[in-house]
Amino acid sequence: MSTHSSLAEIRYVNQRAALDACYALGDTFTLKDLVEATGLSRPTLTQSLRAMEQAGLVRSDTTRPASGSGVRWRCSTPCRSSTDCSW
């Protein structure tokens, strides 16, 4: 297996873990919530959130500001879990 495919697989697993955590966290969540729920690093989750946002799976929630300086996120699909989504 090449290094490129190994990194792609790790990225995919991390993104699936992040998406599962998004649904488990419920209505809205912050990056800090995702870090605590997954144990993944902030940079890894930031990259995952960007990818999920580009795919239309999450969106920033500007109606409910997070306490402190964090952005609140919301799942933007009707999926109940990441296994229901084709991502």
Secondary structure, DSSP 8 states (H G I E B T S, - for coil): --HHHHHHHHHHHHHHHHHHHHHHH-SEEEHHHHHHHH---HHHHHHHHHHHHHTTSEEE-TTS--STT--EEEE-SS-SSGGGS--
